[in-house]
């Protein structure tokens, strides 16, 4: 069990990749990055969703290509979840700045599922316009080529964290390396690519034979992209979060905690509790008493003051948090009946354990 949370190092983690590659310092700001990237004239960023450092490090034999790359682990953001981390990667901002502070966030009392860009009432793109909920331009305003699934092109979340990019959608994984090679030969200085297979398999199948098979397939993809590198180019591989196998270890919040809670947001391993009016202190006390053995139970202001979401959290962003958070430190997930999907999740993420917070930052050059 993790006794202490792993805090993000926002000065040199996934949040800092794009500023290092596109910012005014450019090469001078890459000193903290793997050697092959520091002097590269062209860089491909490959984000492999769900590939935690600990899971990779324990299974290097399944991923020999990626294991040969230079670099090591870095931290993701808090919470360690796709919507928040991908937005930090593409915008170069902390969660407290860009405002997509979880998988499900509270917008004026209505909970928005960020990945689906939907509320219980349905599609929310008109009511909660993506470029208003997340107003900062990705990639520092540059029109970067985006190599990701074609199905994602017109989603609300894509509009929020990838707008302004030039979209090169793929329908078969084999197309990714081909598109990246064409873009490299066209002279693109930065290419952003995203692959979601590992995350999907971990959620649905957990760790085991299916997971190892998917790691092998992802390693093949890395090799295919490496083969496309041109002189002076580099491939940088990272991830948005790791995973913890939870299975059926689901925890319904204590009855007294539920009595004091209006509704919940976030996700199972970083569950926000929204207190009834005037009841924040009572809710924090009740949640700490009931769940302090299996979770870090924190009040919103303490987390902001301690820099969980970066050094700056604007009042509008702070309003999207709940009043009390249950951040799990054991392999369990807190249940919210309003948070459901098409199948039970075996592996989950969101918390600040090392398994979820540490991700690869690995690179090779041509």
PERAMO-V429031 format. One line per field, one symbol per residue. ss: DSSP state (@ for helix, = for strand, . for the rest). psi: psi as a letter, one per 20 degrees, with the letter a starting at -180 (. if undefined). burial: # if it has 24 or more other ideal C-beta (glycine too) atoms within 12 Angstrom, else .. Layout:
ss=???
psi=???
burial=???
This chain:
ss=.............@@@@@@@@@...@@@@@....@@@@...=======...=@@@@@@.@@@.@@@@..======......@@@@@@@@@@...@@@@.....====..====....==..==......@@@@....@@@@...=====@@@...@@@@@@@...=====...@@@@@@@@@@@@....======.@@@@@@@@@...@@@@@@@@@@@@@@@@@@......======.....==....===..@@@@@.=======..======....@@@@@@@@@@@@...=====@@@@@@.........@@@@.....=====....===...........==.....@@@@========.
psi=pohqqoqqnihmbhhigghhhirhhdhhjjhirqghhhjphqppoooopjnqghgghikhhimhghhiqqabqrqbrpqmqgggghhhghhjqrhhghinkrgpqpnkipppoghilqriibpjhggnphihhnippqkkiqnppporphhigjqhhghhijqiropnqqiphhhghggggghghijphpppqppjggggggghiapbghghhhgghhhgggggghiiqrpjrqppparhraqpohcjmpopqqhhghhjpgrqacrhjmpppoqqpjjgghgggghghhjihiqooqqghghghikhjripoqghghiirahppoopjrmrpppohinraiqppgqrrhakrhhhhpqqnqqqr.
burial=.#..######..##########.......#..##.###.##################.#..##.###.#.#.###################################...#########....##..#.#..##.#####.#.######..#..################..#.###.###.##...####################...##.#############.###..##############..###.##..##.################....#..##.###.##..#######..##...###..#...##.#################.##.....######################
